């Protein structure tokens, strides 16, 4: 147990440092707006099933999208989940194609029970990514646009079983981070023309709460039916927005054209999640989630008019041929498949970006343990309507996570 504790602490510190200083360097021009490109929310088990999680509950997994699920954690157990992902983005428009890729930290989560039917969980998960780079030139001028940074959520929550069928929970989430953007225009006649450079910085920070309820019905022959709902209200976050524009010449002279420093609050709207799942214990599970956010109500300094309401449909399934097979390793594997159809929250040139995608995953159990390695692969396409001037992005993501489960609070008679 002591060695396990040392390993967990080391990985936790490494992950927190990585998440605070690292960034996913996958180029997406859609990251130019609002708070950047929103990252998919969920553990890798969940993402392998299209991202469902509102009605999911399991004694060896953490579903932070509904804190009521923490009440399912086993007494005396400890769960640790750490994940890395690798992403590739292929951009195309009517003129050219471009690709980029990067590997980065995705999430770190821990969970354990207080007593039977009452569990707690904590973790650090990405919210958005603001990285992009674009360059254009012709005989008259060249333009350079770039951005970096992003926003992250740290959550701490608790879920309790109210009675045989109902559970409730709450997450406290701390949002933090900053995005930086630069727009630079250099003219060919740089001796007689002033070039232009503008920079933007947006910082957000604050605390919000997520509330969740789950209903669980045990049916005959180990079948079950789960339903869940989770909600967080809209929140005004502390923010600071700075916009500096300067002009300069080849002779080294420069002049400040404008400087804006806005420290008013930024409003990020709440999200409603509804989910239902059906399955058979240790055999299979199927699920469906509906997610809605009124992004049109958002108020983010420097990005007025680029957000639209979103609705997402997430669906997926998991199948285990024979979880307790003594002879076939392949039969003990957890096979997953899923899909998602959703509106992106960005509206550009009067048109809302659309998304759809599919995912597959696999859970590889570790010997004589509930611990497992989770793998998933997701394909997501972002584009506009037919004939749209918006570019198309084909986004491929592969992830691997260690989901460690152990009994940490039992004194063993024999080692």
C-alpha positions, 0 to 999 in steps of 0.5 A: 500500500505504501508503494502504491501511495507513493506512485499515486502522489508522484503521478498526481503532482506530475499531472497537475504540473503538466496540466498547468503548463502544457497545452495541446498543440493541435491547430484549429482556427475555430479556437480563435473565438470565445474561450477556444475549442471545447474539449470532450468531457468524460473518462476514456471509458465514457468517451469510448461510448460516445461520451455518455455518463449522466446515468452511468454508475459503476464501482470502479469508474468515476463519472464526473458529469453526474456527481450522484454516481459517486455513491456507487463506489465500494466501501474501503476502495480507492480509484485512481484514473490518469489519461493521456491522448494523442490527437490529429487534425486535418483541415481542408477548404476550397484552396488548401489542406493542412494537418497538425498533431500532438500528445498531451495530458488529458485528465487526473481523477481520484475517488473513494467512499466515506461510508457505504452509499456515500462517496467523494471524487476529485479531479482535473479536466480540460475545458477548452484549448485556444491554440491555433496558427495561421499565415497568409501573404500576397504582393501587398501584405502578410498577416499572422494570427496565433493563439495559445492557452486554454481553460481547465476545471478542477472539481471536488464532489460528493454523492450519497445514496438517499434510498434503495433507488435514488442518489444525489450529488454535488460537484464544486468546480474551480475554473481557471486559465488564460488564452492569448491571441495575436494578430499581426499585419506587415505591409510590403511597402514597410518604409512608407506604411505603418504595420499593425500588431494587436494582442489579446489576453483573456483570463477567467477564474471562479467557482461553480456548482454542479448538481445531479440525481440518479434513479436505479432500478434492479430488474430480474435476472441481473438486468437494470435500468438507470436514469440521471439528470445533472445541472449547473447554473449559469455563472459570472466568473472573474475575468480580465480582458486586455487588448493592445494595438500598436503601429510600427515602422521599419525604422523602429518607431512605434505608437500605441493606437488603443489599449483596452483593459476590461475587468468586468465579469464574464458569464458562462451559461449552465448545462443541462444533461439528461441520460438513460441506460439499460443493461445486464450486470457484468454483461452489457450496457447501452446508454443515451445522453441529451446535453443542452447549453444556452451559449447565446446567453454567454458574455465573454469580453472581446468575443461578442456575437460568436456563440450559439445554443447547443444541443448534443445527442450522445449514445453508446454501448459496452459488451463483455463476452465473459467477464469471469472467463478462466480460459479466454483473455479476449472474452474478459475484454470490455468492447465499446462503441458510440457516437455523437451528433451535436451543434458546436457553440461557435457561430461564424459569418452567421452560420453555426458550426456542426459536429458529428462523430463516432468512437470505439473503445476497449477495456483491458482488465488487469489480472486478479483486480478490478483495475484496467487499462482503457483505450479509445479512438474517436473521429469527429468532423466539424464543418458548416452546411453544404456550400458553406465557406467554413472550412472542414476539420477531421479530428482523430483522437486516441487515448490511453488511461490507467484506471486503478482500483484497490482496497486501501483501507483494509489491514491485511492479515497476510502480505 
